[in-house]
Amino acid sequence: MVREPLTPADRQRGERLGRLLREARAERSLGDVAGVAGVSAETLRKIETGRIPTPTFFTVSALAGALGLSLDTIADATEPEAGRRPAAAG
């Protein structure tokens, strides 16, 4: 199976994901968060720097849990600006 090349939008979404994860990690070490999530520190480093712009759902889910982020928060933060979902009515 041949993998389709990533689009600029895919890369930008990966950069937004990395930024969100770095901000959520704050003062916690890469190794600590990676250990809780069950991924390698190198994998987390690559996601945070955008070198892995499309990590698997299970990796994102594990990192979200380790960082106390909801998957909705991650989805909202990584959507293209023009396609952001409207805020839920209260």
Buried (B, 14 or more C-beta within 10 A) or exposed (E): EEEEEEEEEEEBBBBBBBBBBBEBBEEEEBEEBBBBBEBEBEBBBBBBBBEBBEBEEEBBBBBBBBBEBEEEBBEEBBEEEEEEEEEEEE
